[in-house]
Amino acid sequence: AAAAAAAAGGAASASGSRERSAGCRGGSSSVSAASGSSVQSPRAAPSPLAASDVLLAEMMHYVRFADAAYATDARQVALRCPVLPSDILASPPPQWLSEPFIPAHFVAIERNKRRLVVCIRGSKELADVLTDLSCERRTLLHSHGHRGMVLAAESLYSRLSSALASFVMQPNPYHIVLTGHSLGGSVAAILTLMLRARGEAWARTRCFTYGASPCIERDLVSMSRECIVSTVLGVDVVPRLSASSLDRLLLSMNHYEWHGHAATHFENTFSSYNVPPALSAWAGASFAIWLNEWFQQSPWTFSLSSTTDRTSRPFHGRRTPQQSTASVPHIMWRASSPDPPEVFLPGRIFHIQHQCRSGDEVLVELASPEDLGDVQPSFWMLSDHGLANINRALIASVRRATLIPSDITYA
């Protein structure tokens, strides 16, 4: 699905993806108070930092630990983040390979800060994909979350909680920090909520995620903002991707006019890469024809409800709280669950927005996870998910001191 959405990047004229042919990588998205629709507007001038320097420094610090979660031994961990191999807990031992609903992870000690850092790896193996695709609901505290990610967090809770408690309950206690990228970030966020629910001694447990996916339902969003910081780069597909957003994306793409508008947008995209005009025109038309045939033959075409209002969903954009998922057709979901559960990205969300040149990124704190909008088809939707790109853009945006408080309110 991500590949199909990426292929449609040139076709989404209203998707807010970057416009290289115009000489700028992306504009800001503002929300009309009257309609709730997403429109493009010029970038506002950066304002003074609204987050503390300490928070920003920690966001840059723990991205290195999220990267270290992809290591395969203690020596590689020491090369990727500021700990020694001897600082990695031996009990429970680090798990460098995933198992079903048990992502790869390790726990490191930051002795100078008296912190334990739980590093959880993102998707890399087939076992991780099985976790990603278990999209049903599962009870999480007083609400629900993504089933596969909640199961993974429960597995790590059982495996790690005793060891973590021995540090938390000391007279001069250690504090727990969890971090991860992609799937690892979502599991870390859920595990953070579970640990904090144990009592006052765990109240300072915090989490830093990078490119995490939506994993909690609305009832937990406010609670998550107290302890979780999520970083999202540009048009990264993963923080916007869920079963319900995939339904909306496929519905919009299924009814797109592929032979006309799509071919033109593909042609413009190819020519922005200095492809010769004749080749751009041929490639754009061929790409549009292939996608049209693919959608006509796909099972999603035949599972769309004939009573669904085709204009009820924009191609992408912010979904207002008043909009329900009742009109979304059942495309890729279990027959026993007519509507996919809506899940959201946890915590305070810092969105790194691209400007005209690489290195000109600005950091915007969003008022709500819904302000990210749905999947924005773009040729950069996968590269923006790369942790190296997130790290580079985060450093660039913080160094320029351009954190912009969001002016979008959440009703």
N, C-alpha and C positions, 0 to 999 in steps of 0.2 A: 504493500500500500504506500509506503514511503517512497518507493521507487516510482510508482505511478504518479504520485503527487509531485515528485521532483521533476518528472518529465513534463508535467503540466505547468511548470514554472513560468514559461513564456506566455502561457495562455491566460494568466490571471492578471488582467490589466488593473483590477481594483484590489489586488491582494496586498499591496504595500510592499512588494518585494523590491529589491534594489534596482535602480535604473542606471546601468552603466552608460547607455547611449546618451543620457542626459548629463553625464559627467558627475553624477552623485550616487552614492551607494544606498541611500534610503532617506526617507523623510519621517517626521514624527506623525503619530496617529492621535487625533483628538476625537472626542465623542460629542456629538450634538445633543444638547440637553433636551431638545424637543423630540427628536426621533430615536435617540439611542443608537443611531447608525455610526459606523466608523468611516471617517473621511480623512483625506490627507491634508495636512497644513504645513506651512513652513516651520522650520525648527526655531524654537524660542531661544533667546540668548541664555547661556548657562548662568545659573544663579549660584550663590555660595553653597558650600557643602552643607547638607541637611543631616547627614549621618556623622557620628563621631569618628574621629581619626582612628580610634582604637578598633571600632567595628570594621572599618575599611581595611586596616592593616591585618586583622584576623581573617577577613575574606581572602586576602592575597596569601596569607600564611597557610591556611588549611587547604587551599587548592593543591598545594604540593603534596599533602598527605592523601588527597583524593587520587592524585596521579600515582602515588606510591602503591595504592591498592592494586594496581595492575602489575606489580612486580611478581616475580616467581621465586624469590628467595630473599633472605634478610640482607644480603649484600646489595642487591638491587634497591631495596627499600632505602638503605643508607645513602645511596647515590641520588635518590629522588627527593628526599625530605630530610630535615635537620635532626635525625636521630641516628644512634649507633646500632649496629646489629644486636648488641647486648641490651638495648632498650626495648626490644620486642618481647612481649610476655611469652614465656615458654609454656605456661599453663593458664588457660587453655592454649594449645599450640596454634600457630598461624595455619590457616587453611588456604593454600595457594590455588587449589582447583575447586570449582563449584560442584555441588551435588544438587539434585532436584530440591528446590526451595531452600537451599543453603548456599548463598553466594560466597565466593572467595572473600576472605577477610583476615585481618590481624589487629592486634591491640599493641600500641606503642606508648611508652612513658616519656612525657616531657618533664624531666626532673626539675628543671629551673622554673617551670611554671606550675608544678605540681598538678599536672593534668594527665589523664589517660585519654588517648585518642583512638577511637574505634574506626578503622578504615575499611570500607566495604566497596568491593569492586563492582563496576558496571557489567553490562552484558558482554560476554566474550565466548561463551560455550553454549552448547545445545541446552544444557540444564538451565542456563539463564533465560533462554528464549521461552522455555516451558513456563518459567515463572512470569515472564512478561505477558504471555498469552492467556493466563488464568484470570480472566477479567471479571468474573462474577463478584458479588458482594460477599464480604466476610466481616463479622462483628469486630469492631475496634473500639475499645472503651465504651462510651455511651452512643456510638454511632457505627459507621461502617467504613471500610476501605477496600482497595483493590485486593482481591483474594490472594493472588500469588505473592504480592508484596507483603501482605499481612502475615501469611504463612512463613515467609522468609524471615520476617522480623521476629515472629514467635520462636522460630528455630534458633536464631541468634540469642534471643532472650534466655532461652533454656540453657544455652551453651556458655554464655558470658556473664550472666547476672551474678552468680556467686563470686566469681573472681573480681568483678567490678565492685561488689559490695565490700570486699575486704579492704579496698582502698578508700571507698567513700565513708566507711564507718570509723576510720581512724580519728584520734583526737585532733590531728591536724590534717583534715581530709583532702584527698585529691578530688578534682572536679572532672566530670566526664564531658568529652567533646566527641561527637560523631560526625563523620564526613564521608562523602562518596559522590561519584559521578554517574549520571544516568540512572539505571536501575539501582545502583549502590546508594545514590542520594535519596531515592524514594524509600528504600528499606531503612536507611539511617534515620530518616525523618519519622517514620512510623515507630521505630525502636526508641527514639527519643521520647515520644509521647508515652510509650509504655513504661519507660524507666521513671519518668517524672511522676507518673501516677502511683509510684511506690511510696511516696511520702516526702516530707520536708527535706530530708537528707539529700534527696535527689533533685531538689528544686533548681539547682544551678546547672543541670545537664543541658547542653546546647548542641546545635547541629548546623553544619554548613553544607549545603548541597550545590551541585553544579550541573546544569542540564538535566535535572531530575524530571521525572514524568508525573503527571497528576496521579494521586494515590489516595486521597482522603475525601470524604463527603463534606458538604457545606457545614454541618454542625461542628466540625473540628477545625475549621479554618481560623476562627478567632483565637482559639487556644494555641494553635501552632505558631501564631505570630509572636508569642511570648518567648519562644525558644529556638526558632528555626529561621535561618537566612538562606534564601534560594537565589542563585545567580543564573540568569538566562542571557544568552548571546543572540542578538539579532533575530533571525527568522528560524531559529532552531526548531525542528519539527517535534522533538521528543517532549518538551514541556507543554505542548499543545495537543499531544496525541493521546486519545483515549477511545474507548469503544464508541461513545456517543459522538465525539468530534469526527471520527472516521466515518460514521454513518452520514453526518452532514456533508462531509467532503465528497464522498462517493455520490451522494444525491446530486450535489451541484455539478460535479464533473460529468455525470451521466447525461445531464440535460444541457451540456455546453454545446455551442455551435462550432464543432471542430473544423469543418471545412472552410469557414470564412474567417472569423475573428482569430481563431487559434492559429491558423496558418500564418496570418499577418504578424502575430505576436512572436511566433517561433522565428520567422524570418528576421524580425527586428533584433531578437536576442542573438541569433547567430551572427548577424552583421556587426553587432556591438563588439564581437571578438575579432573584428577585421577579417571575417570570412568574405571572399569575393561575392558580389551581389547575386550573380547567377546561381552560385552554389547555395547561398543563403535562401534564395527563393525555392530552389528545389528541395533543400533539406527541410524547410519549414512546412511546405505542402506535404512532403512524404511523412514527416513526423505526425502531422495532424491527421492524415488519412489512417496511419497505423493505429493511433490512439482511438480514433472513431471506431475502427473495426474491432479493436480489443474490447472496448466498452460494449459494443453491440453483442459480442459473443460471451461476455462475462456473466456469471451467475447473478451479479448484483442487479443487472438490467431487469431480470425477471422476478426479483424478490421485492421490487419497489411497490408500495401500496398505490393502487390506482386512485384512491381517494385523497392522497396527500396533496396539499397545496404546493405546487412547485415553486411558487414565489414566496413561500413562508420562511425560507432560509436564504440568507445572503451567501455568496461564495465563501466569505470569511468575515470576521469582524467580531466585535464584542457582543456577547449575548446578554441582554438585560435580564435582571432577576425576574421580571414579569413573564419572560418567555419560558415555556415549559418544553419538555422533550416529547410531549404527547403527539405532536404532528410529525415527528421524525420517523421515517419508515424503518421497518425491521430489515436490516441488510446482513449484518454479520453477527447475529446474536442468537442465543439459545431460544428455542420455541417457547420454553417455559417462562422466559423473561422478555416480554414484548418491547420494552424500552431499556436500552443500556443505562446503567446507573451513572449519573453525572459525578465525576470526581474532579478534584481541583489540586493545583500545585500548592504545597504547604508553605507556611511561614511568610515572613516579609520577603517580597520579591523585588530584586534589583535587576532591571532590564538594561543590558548594555546595547545601546542603539548606535548603529553605524551612521557615519556622516559621509562627507564627500570623498575622503581618502582613508586608507588603512592607517590607523594610529590616531584618527580623529573621533574615536568613540566617546559617547557620553553615557553616564550612568544615571538611570531614572528609577526611583522607587515607585512602584505601582501601588495604587490604593487597594486593589483587589486582584485575585488571580484571574478573574474574568476579563480584566483589561488587557491581558495578553491576546485575547481573541482566539479564534480557531486556527487550524493549520493554514499557513500561508504558503501555497505552492511557489517554490523558488529553486533555482539552481544552487542556492547557498544553504538550503534548509538542512542538509546533511553536514556540510563542512562547518557550519556554525555550532554543530553539536560536538565537534572535536575538542577534547580537553585542552590540547595545546593552544588552539585558537581562543578558547575561553580565557585561558591564563594570560595570553598576550593582550587581548582586548581589555581585560580587567585591569591589568597593570597600566595600560595606556590611558584608560578613562580615569583612574584614580590619580595618576600623576598629573593629569591636566586639571584636577580639582573641579570637575564639571558634573557633580551629582545634582540632578534637577528634581526637586520635589514634584510629585505628580499633582496635576491640577484636576484630575478626574476623580470624582467622588463616587462612592459605592452606596447605592440605595439599599 
